[in-house]
């Protein structure tokens, strides 16, 4: 147990006592094991890690209520998770509706918790009240210990069923809850936890709850790692973290906060010299990747304040204004709101729907940003200059776009010369291979199935869009044929409904040059066509590395390990058989038949789907790999070199 690592919990005043009367039962626990995806999203890695988030979120709710200052998360051998906090401890007295101990109710009945009546918690991320019971239902076993009222109470469960009733197992001088569980291998595709995934989520929570100490430790053999996460600066520190490899145009992170009734909001923002905006928003510590009313309120107020400031200081002419996109170029912003009745759209809680929070955030930014700019005129001028430069670039991009339209016949539907299109016209059935080099493209064109496979040839060094604005892209002879071929536009004009292919496959050699090409293209998609990645339309082809031949039998291998395994299989029964092993030097050296069989045939090929689980982490990596700063890139490569494929050139 981790009790000796935690300080004594804060004593709870009598009028704030958290007991069984706060626990309300809404329905039973029948369907979780039958349909786990309804409750945790999936039974893949994301669902596995979601179990930890559900338990941690309960401890975070205690911190939000002011009763928890430390949370510890441990991964042990057997992929056992233990979460310990020094909050008030889950109630252990009898819950009136069921006649059972509240501790048992919380872990065995869906929608039972202190989040519904308003007395247990004023604000909470776990509004559905399913966390503890769902984790219990999907665990091979779960043990919970509660330190409360001088006693240690313990209950044990297996796959949601009670195996040990609530029992007093000792005395204590602190308060808090410890939950240990082992995910059920019957329910999950894989039960191995990834330390980095948990670390990122817990770091995010530490940023959002300034001063809360979160310890995460991997105690599995040969994987020992430990991090203590505590940020007194809260979301200010979050902005500084996001911008650590960027060049701010003003040193101070602008921080604004306010509250109204039971709702509060805080905003931290800083501009850099980059061309991209990063806005990360949260409601009750839940990430809202699709934004919502809090983001809308911020964006509206920001645009209004900067235009008013520009007019007042005569930096903008009477008929001149900067758009919302101009005002947000180079902006990094974290928005965190907390409210009693959060209205999330959908079970994934991806978007916040409370209209009153839009008004609150709008008012905070309108009042406090105006004061800040007045008191810091140099910062105000730098920000407005940045927005005005963005506006001029936007106009240049419009002119470049019109020029390209006239030259290429974009509006007439004319396709680029380098595109060999497919016959099918339903985007859901179409796929396009983006191939570097005419030689490889030639083999791909001859080897493809022209009914549904299109080929676009790229050549030469592509533009690094991390260092360029949109106006440079429209006139770029390497990238614009891709824009033209996909048909959906870029940037603020991007419309995924016009996309001509629902599989966009990057096919590059398995060497350093090929990796560079993939990175350049992925940077382009991430910065200017992000919905392609968000919708899961972008893939990377996986060409084979080796060809193994024995007599008339030929097989291919995609890794050194597979090469050795296949070689052993081909020698089976005849150890002295000669196996000819050759390495594919590049896609251009494959004949059309080989390319089709190994890399393009839907029945036999391997594709890697490019996903976007963490926009902040993705932004960070693209900034490091493709930005101006050399040292962060060098450090990143040194840290991650161990994960690179060992290739011989």
N, C-alpha and C positions, 0 to 999 in steps of 0.2 A: 504493500500500500504506500501511497505517496503522502500520507498525512504529515509526516515529519518534515516534508519540504514546504509545507504551507504555513503561513502565519495564522494565528487564531482569527476566526471570522468575526466580523463586526457584530456586536450585540444589537438585537433588533428591538426597537421600542414597541411597547404593548399595542399602541394604536396602529402599528404597521405590521402586526403579526400576520404571517403567511401560513394559513392552516387549511384544513380540509374543506371549510365552507367556501373557499375560493375555487374549488375543483368542481366543474360542471360536466356532466356526461351528455353527449349528443347522440352517439350511436355506437354500435359494437365493432368488433375487430374480425370480420369474416373474410374479406376479399384480398387482404394484402399479399398473402402467399400465392394466391391464384393469379393476381394481376399486379405484380410489384411495380411494373413500369408506370402505373397510374400514380404511384406515390413517390417514387424516387427517380422518375424519368426513364431509366433503362436498367438492365441487369449487367451492363458492360462496366468498364472502369469508372465512368462518370457516376453511375449509380452506387458502385461500391464506395467511392469516396464521399458520396452524398450522405451515407450513414454517419460518418464522422461529423459532417457539417450539422446534421440535425441535433446531435447531442451537444456539440459545442455551442450551437445557437441558443440552446436552453440556458447555458451558462452565461452567454453574452446578454441574454435578457435579464439575468440577475444583475449583471454589471450596469445595464441601462437603468435598472431600478435603483441603483446606488448601493447594492449589497455585496458586490463581488469585485475584488481587486486583482485576482490572479487565477489563471486557468492553465492547466498542464495537460498536454496531449502526448501520450507515449505509444510507440509501435513496438511490439515485442515479437519474438519468434513465434511462428504459427500465425502471423498477421493478426495478432490480438491487439485491440485498441483499448486504451484506458484514458478516460477524460476525468480530471479532478478539478473542482473549483472550491472557493472558500465563500460561497454565497450562503443563503439562509438554510439551504437543505430542503429537499422536496418534502411536503407535508406527510406526516406518518399517522395522524389521527384518523378516525373513521369518517368516510365520506357519506353524507346523509342519503343521497339517492340510491347508493348501492349497498350500504352497510358493510363495505370493505375498506381496508386501509387505503388512504389516498395514494400511497406509494404504489400499491397494486393496481389501482384504477389507472394511474398515469401510464403504466407500462403495459396494460392489457386491453385498454378500450380506446378505440379511435375517437378523436375529437374530445378528449378529456384533458383539461389543463387549466391553468390559472390565467388564460389569455382571453376568456370570453366574458366574464362577469364584470371586468373593469377594476376589481379590487386587488387582484394579484399583481397585475402589471399595467402601467399606463400606456407604455409603448412596447411593441414586441415584433420581432421579425417572424416568429413561428405562429402566425395567426391561424393557420389551419389546425393547430393543436394535434398533429399526427406524429410528430417527431419521435418521441420515446417509444411509443407503441409500435410504430413501423420498424424501427431499428430492432426492437425485440422480436417481432414476427419474422424478420429476415436474418436472424442470428442463430447459429448452431447452439450457442448458449450466451447468456447475459447475466451478469451479477451487478447489483447496485447496492452501495452502502451510503447511508445518510447519517451525517453527524449533526445531531440536533438535540437540544434540551439536555445535554450532558450524557446522552447515550448514543451508541452506534447501532443503527438498524440495518439489517441485511436481508435482501431477497434474491432468489435465484430463479432463472427461467431457462427454458429450452424451446426454441422455435415458437415463442409467444406463450407457452404454457408455464404455469408456476411449478417449479420443482422443489423450492424451499419457501414456505410462507415467511412473512416478515418476522424476523427474530432479532432480539437484542443480543449483540455479540460482544459488547464491551462498553467502556466508558470513554468520554472524550471531553476536552475543554475547548473545542472549536466547533464551528458550523461549516457545512458544505456537503457536496455530493460527489461520489466517485462512481463512474459507470465503466465496467469492463465488458467487452463483447468480442465474439469471434464470428465473422460473417459466415453465413451458411453456404458451403460449396454447392449445395443442391439448388441454390437460387441464383448464383452468380457465375458468369463465364470464367472469371478469374478472381481469386481472393488476395492477390498480392498488392499491397499498398505502395504507392509511389510517394516517397518523402517530399519531393519537390512540389508535387501537386498540392499536398497538404500544407506545405510551408507557404506557398503563394496565397492560399486562401486565408490562412491564419495571420499572415503579415498584413493582408488587407484589413482584417478585423482589428488588428492592433492599431493601424493608422486611423480607423474610423472611431476608435474609442481611446482617445488620447489619455495616456497614463495607465491604461490597463496592461498588465504584464501577462504575456502569453508565452509559455515555454513549450517548444515542440522538440521531441527527442526520438530518434530511431535507435532502439536498443537491440535490433536484430544482429545476429553474428555477421561480422565483416561489413556491416553497413552503418556503424555507429556515427551518428551526427546529432548535434544539439544546437538549437538556436533560442536565444531569449529575445523576444520581440516586445519592445515598449517604446512608444513615441510620444513624448510629452507635447510635441508640437501638433499632434493629431493630423488633420488633413493638410495642414501646411507642410508637414513632413512628407505627406503623400505626394504633393505636387513637386517638392524638391527631389524626391526619389524618381519620379517620372522624367524629370528634366535633367537628371544628373549627367547625361551625355549630350546635352543640348546647350546652346549659348543663350542665356536670358538677355533680353534687352533692358530689363530693370532688375536690380538685385533682390528687391524685397518681394516676397509672396504677398499678394493682396488678400486680406482675410476679412470676411463680413459675416455677421451672424445676427439673428433676431428670433423672436418668438411671438406667438399670438395664441391665446387660449391654451389648448394642450399641444399645440404644434410648434416645432422649432426647426430652423434651417441654418446651415452654415455653408459658406462658399469660400474656397481658396483658389486663387488664379494667378498665373504668371505667363507673360508672353516671352517667346524665344524667337530666334531669327529663322526658324524653320518655316515651311510653307503649309504645314499640316496642323489641324486642330485635334486636340485630345480632350474630350469631355467625358468624365466618368461620374455616373450618378448612382446614388443609393437612397433607399427608403427603409428606415428601421434596420439599417445595416445589411439589407438585401440589395445586391447589385441589380440595377435596372438597365440592362444593355440596350433596350429599345427606348429608353428615355421616359418621357411622360410629362406630366404637368409641371414638375419642378424644373426640368430642362427648358420647357417652353417659356416659363416665367423668366428664367435667367437670360435666355437668348433675346427675348423681346426687350427687356430692360437694358441689356448691354448695348444693343444697337441704338436705342433711343438716347441713352446717356452719352455715348460717343459722338453722335450726330449733334446733339445739343451743345456739347462741350466744344466741338469744332466750330460751330457757328458763333458761340459766345466769344471764343478766343480768336475769331476771324482766321482760323486755319482752313475752313471750308468757305467757298464762295456761296452767295445766296441760293443759287440753284444747284449746288453741289451737295452730294450726300454719299455716304458709304453704306453698302448693303450689309446684311447680317453675315454673309460669308466673308466679306472683306474684314469685318470687325473681329472675326474668329480665326483668321489666318495666323498660325503660329501660337495660338492660345492653348495652354494646358489648364484645365479646370476640374476640380473635384467638388461635387455638390452632394451634401448629405442632409437629408431631412428625417425628422422623427415625428410621428403623429399617432394618435390613439386608434383611429379607425382607418388604417391604410387600405385603399381599394386597388388591389393589383389586378391587372388584366391577364387572365389565364392562370393556370396552376403553376406555370413556370415563373410567375411574378416578374415578367420581363419588362413591364411598363406600368407606371403609376398613373392612376386615373383621378385622383382627388383634385378637383378644380380649386379648392380653397388654398392648396399649397402653391399653386401657380401665382395667386395674388400675393401670398406671403413672400415668396422668393423675389417676385417682381419689385415689391416695395422695398425689401432689404437692399437689393442691388441699386435701385433707382436712387435711394437716399444716401447710402454709404459709399458707393462708388463715386458719386458726384462730389461728395466731401473729400474723398481721398485724392481725386484728380485736382481739385482746387488747392489742396495742401501740398501737392507734389507735382507742380507744373512741368518739370522736366520729364517725369514719367508719363504724364498726360500727353505731352507732345510726341514722345517716342512711340506711344501706343497708336496715336492718331496718324502719325507718319507711316507706321506699318500698315494700317488699314487703307490709307490713301494710295500707297504703293501697290497694295493688293488690288485696289479698284482699277488702277491703271493697267495692271497686268491682266485683269479680267477683261478689260476692253480690248487689249492687244490680243488676248485669246479669242475673243469674239471675231475680230477682224481676220485672224489667222484661220479660224474655222470657216468663215465665209469664203476666204480665198481658196482653201482646200476644197470646199464644196464646188466652187466654180471650176477648179482644175480637174477634179476627179469625178465630177458628176454624182456626188454623194446622194443628192435628193432624187436622182433618177434611178437609184438602185444599182449603179455600176459597181462591180466588185474589183478589187485589186488584181493586178496581173499575176502576182505570186500565189494567188488562191486557186486551188483546184477543188471546186465545190462538189458536193454530193447531190444525188438526185432527189432524195427525200426532202420534204419541206416542213414537216412537223418537227419543231425544235426538240421536243421530248425524245425523238427517235434519232436525232442527229448528233454527231460528234466531230470535233475538229482537232487534228494533230498539228501542233506548232513545232516545226522541225527546223533545226539550225543547219544550214548548208544545203547547197543544191544537190550534192551527191546523195545525201541521206534522204532528201525530199524526193529525189527521182525514184529511189527504191521504194519509198513509202507510197508514192503515187501508183507505181506498177503493182505493188503488193496489196493495196487496200481493197476493201469492198466498197465500190463507188456508190452503192445504193444509199449508204448512210454515213460514210466516212469522208470527210473533207481534209485536205492537206494545205497548210500555209507554210511557205518557206520563209525563214528568217535568215539574214546573212550579215556578217560584219559585227562590229561592236555596237551594242544597243545603248540607248540613253539611260543614264542612272537618274530616274525620276525623283530620287530623294534630294537631289541637288538642282531640280528644275521646276519651273511653274508650268501650268497647263498650256500657255501660249507657245512654249518650246516643243510640246508634244505634238500639237496639231501639224506643225511643219516638219516633223521628224520622219525621214523616209524609212526608218526601221520599225517604228511603233505605229505610225498612223495606218498602214495597211491592216494591222491587227484590229485597230479600232473600227475601221471600215468593214472588215470581214465579219466581226462579231455583231455589228449593227445596233448596239445598244447605247452608243455614245460614251462619254466619260465625265467624271466629276459631277457637278450639279445638274448636268444634262442627262446623266445616266438613267436609262429606263429599262429595267430587266425584262419587261414585257415584250421588248423588241429584240431580245437576244435570239440569235439564229441557231444556236447549238446549246444543248444542256449538258454536254460533256466537252470540256476544254482540256485537252491533254498535252502537257509539255513533254516532248520527246527529245531528250538531249543525251549526249554521250555520258558514260559513267566515269568521268574524269574531272579534273579541276575546272577545265573550261566549261564542261557541261554543267557543273554545279554553279558556276558563275552566271551562266545563261539562265538557269532556273531561278536563281536569286534575283536577278534583274527583272525577270518577268513577274515573279511573285511580288516584288516591291511595287511594280506598276499596278498589278491587280489590287493589292492591298490599299494603295494610296488613291487610286482613281476609279476602281471598279469593285469596291469591297463587297457589295452584295453577291458577286459571283462566288466568293469564298464562303460567305455566310450561308448561302443556299446550297453549298456543297457541289458546285458545278466544276471546280478546278481539280485536275488530277495530274500526277506525274507518272509517266510510263516507267516501267522497270525493265530495261533491256538486260539480256543475259550477259554474264561476264566470261563464261567459258563454253567451249564446244568440246564434247568428249566423243571420240569415235572408236568403235571396235568392229572391224570388218565393215559390214554394211549397216551397222546400228549406230545411230547418232543421237546424242542427248545433249541438253544444255543445262548449265548451272548458273544460279543467280548470286551465289556467294561462295567463299572458300569452303565453308562447312558443307554446303550442298555438293560442291565439286568432289570433295573427299568421299562423301556418302555414296554418290552415284558411281564414282570410280570403284569403290569396294563392291557395289552391287554388280557392276559389269564384269568384275573379276570373279564373282561368286562361282564356285565349281571348277574354276580354271585359273589358279593363282598366277600362272605364268603368262596369262593372256596379255597381249600388248594393247594398251589403251593410249590412243593419241589425244593429248589434251592441248588445245590451242586457246589462246585468249583473244576475244573479240577486241580489236583495236578501236572500233568506232562503228556507229550506225551506218556510215557511208560504205563500209566494207562488207556489209551484209547484202546478199542478193535479195530481191523482192520476196522470194519464197521464204527465206529464213526470217526476214523481218515480220512477215505476216504470221508465221507460225509461233514466233517467240514473243512478239511485242504488240501485235495488232489484232490478233484473232480473239474476239470476246470469249471464246470457249477455253482458251489456254493462256491468255496474257495475265500479267499482274499489273494492277494499277494502285497507286497510293492516292487516296483522297486527301486534299489539303483542307484542313479544318481550322476554325478560328475560335478556340475555346476561351482565350484570354486576350482581349484586344490591347490591354495595357502592356502585357508581356510581348505581344507581337510588335507593337509600336516601338518598344524598347529595343528588341532585336534588330529590326530594320534600321533604326537610328544608328545603332552600334556598327552594323555590318556595312551600311551604305552611306553613312554620314561623313562629315568632314574630319572628325576627331580620330586620330590614329591610335593613341594609347588605349582607349576602351576597346577598340577592335582587336588589338594585339592581346589584351588581357582575356577577352572572350574566347579567342582562338586557342590560347594556351590552356584555358580552363576546360574547353570542350573537345580538345584534340583527341582525348581518349575515346570519344564516341565516333570518330571518323572511321570510314572503311579503309582498310589497309590496301591501297592500290599500288601496283608497280607500273611505272611509265617508262 
